[in-house]
Amino acid sequence: MWRLLRDRRLARFKFRRQVPFGNFILDFVCFEKRLVIEVDGSQHASSTRDEAREAVLIAEGFRIARYWNNDVLQQPSAVLEDIIVKLAER
């Protein structure tokens, strides 16, 4: 995912990776659009810790987009298209 987002490669938006935020580490974040991108495995399918984390981020004005590892690896174009739509909505 970082290879696809770094150096303003996606529609010229600046993303940072592994960003400390409070007690959390955000996988990828675009501060300009307040969009957090999380790439998860199956262990996150029903995580109460993730729910609490999302509540904190939403309260801070962020939107969270989650993608499964397999989707990022097997369908990167579809994931990027979805991210572009989410960026445009912000």
Sine and cosine of phi, psi and omega as CSV:
sin_phi,cos_phi,sin_psi,cos_psi,sin_omega,cos_omega
0.00,0.00,-0.66,0.75,-0.03,-1.00
-0.88,0.48,-0.61,0.79,0.03,-1.00
-0.86,0.51,-0.52,0.85,-0.03,-1.00
-1.00,0.10,-0.41,0.91,-0.09,-1.00
-0.98,-0.21,-0.44,0.90,-0.15,-0.99
-0.92,0.39,0.30,-0.95,0.06,-1.00
0.83,0.56,0.56,0.83,0.03,-1.00
0.84,0.54,0.55,0.83,-0.04,-1.00
-0.95,0.31,-0.40,0.91,-0.04,-1.00
-0.98,-0.19,0.99,-0.17,0.06,-1.00
0.79,0.61,0.50,0.87,0.07,-1.00
0.92,0.39,0.26,0.97,0.05,-1.00
-1.00,0.08,0.65,-0.76,-0.01,-1.00
-1.00,0.02,0.84,-0.55,0.09,-1.00
-0.91,-0.41,0.52,-0.85,0.14,-0.99
-0.87,-0.49,0.44,-0.90,0.00,-1.00
-0.87,-0.50,0.41,-0.91,0.02,-1.00
0.75,0.66,0.83,0.56,-0.10,-1.00
-1.00,-0.07,0.85,-0.53,0.10,-0.99
-0.92,0.39,0.71,-0.70,0.03,-1.00
-0.54,-0.84,0.96,-0.29,-0.10,-1.00
0.87,0.50,-0.80,-0.60,0.02,-1.00
-1.00,-0.05,0.21,0.98,-0.10,-0.99
-0.88,-0.48,0.30,-0.95,0.20,-0.98
-0.89,-0.46,0.87,-0.49,0.02,-1.00
-1.00,0.04,0.74,-0.68,-0.01,-1.00
-0.85,0.52,-0.85,0.53,0.01,-1.00
-0.61,-0.80,0.59,-0.80,0.01,-1.00
-0.55,-0.84,0.66,-0.75,0.16,-0.99
-0.94,-0.34,0.97,-0.24,-0.05,-1.00
-0.93,0.38,-0.54,0.84,0.00,-1.00
-0.84,0.54,-0.67,0.74,-0.03,-1.00
-0.97,-0.24,0.03,1.00,0.02,-1.00
0.82,0.57,0.72,0.70,0.00,-1.00
-0.90,-0.43,0.83,-0.56,0.06,-1.00
-0.97,-0.25,0.73,-0.68,0.05,-1.00
-0.91,-0.42,0.82,-0.57,0.03,-1.00
-0.91,-0.42,0.73,-0.68,0.06,-1.00
-0.92,-0.39,0.90,-0.44,-0.19,-0.98
-0.83,-0.56,0.39,-0.92,0.18,-0.98
-0.99,-0.16,-0.07,-1.00,-0.08,-1.00
-0.91,0.42,-0.33,0.94,0.00,-1.00
-0.90,0.43,-0.26,0.97,-0.01,-1.00
-0.99,-0.11,0.09,1.00,-0.11,-0.99
-0.85,0.53,-0.64,0.77,-0.01,-1.00
-0.62,-0.78,0.83,0.55,-0.07,-1.00
-1.00,-0.05,0.86,-0.52,0.06,-1.00
-0.94,0.35,-0.49,0.87,0.06,-1.00
-0.89,0.45,-0.65,0.76,0.04,-1.00
-0.90,0.43,-0.61,0.80,0.02,-1.00
-0.89,0.45,-0.69,0.72,0.02,-1.00
-0.90,0.43,-0.66,0.75,0.02,-1.00
-0.88,0.48,-0.71,0.70,0.01,-1.00
-0.88,0.47,-0.63,0.78,0.01,-1.00
-0.87,0.48,-0.66,0.75,0.03,-1.00
-0.91,0.42,-0.72,0.70,-0.02,-1.00
-0.90,0.43,-0.67,0.75,0.02,-1.00
-0.90,0.44,-0.65,0.76,0.03,-1.00
-0.89,0.46,-0.43,0.90,0.03,-1.00
-1.00,0.01,0.05,1.00,0.07,-1.00
1.00,-0.04,0.24,0.97,0.01,-1.00
-1.00,-0.08,0.43,-0.90,0.19,-0.98
-0.93,-0.38,0.61,-0.79,-0.06,-1.00
-0.92,-0.40,0.76,-0.65,0.10,-0.99
-0.90,-0.43,0.84,-0.55,-0.01,-1.00
-0.94,-0.35,0.67,-0.74,0.05,-1.00
-0.72,-0.69,0.59,-0.81,0.06,-1.00
-0.97,0.22,0.54,-0.84,0.04,-1.00
-0.77,0.63,-0.73,0.69,-0.04,-1.00
-0.87,0.50,-0.63,0.77,0.01,-1.00
-0.90,0.43,-0.67,0.75,0.01,-1.00
-0.90,0.44,-0.64,0.77,-0.04,-1.00
-0.98,0.22,-0.61,0.79,-0.12,-0.99
-0.99,-0.13,-0.41,0.91,-0.05,-1.00
-0.69,-0.72,0.83,0.56,-0.08,-1.00
-0.87,0.49,-0.56,0.83,-0.01,-1.00
-0.90,0.43,-0.66,0.75,0.02,-1.00
-0.91,0.42,-0.64,0.77,0.03,-1.00
-0.90,0.44,-0.72,0.70,0.00,-1.00
-0.89,0.46,-0.65,0.76,0.05,-1.00
-0.87,0.49,-0.66,0.75,0.02,-1.00
-0.91,0.41,-0.63,0.77,0.04,-1.00
-0.90,0.44,-0.68,0.74,0.02,-1.00
-0.87,0.49,-0.66,0.75,0.04,-1.00
-0.88,0.47,-0.70,0.71,0.00,-1.00
-0.90,0.43,-0.61,0.79,0.06,-1.00
-0.90,0.44,-0.65,0.76,-0.01,-1.00
-0.92,0.40,-0.53,0.85,0.01,-1.00
-0.94,0.34,-0.37,0.93,-0.06,-1.00
-1.00,0.08,0.00,0.00,0.00,0.00
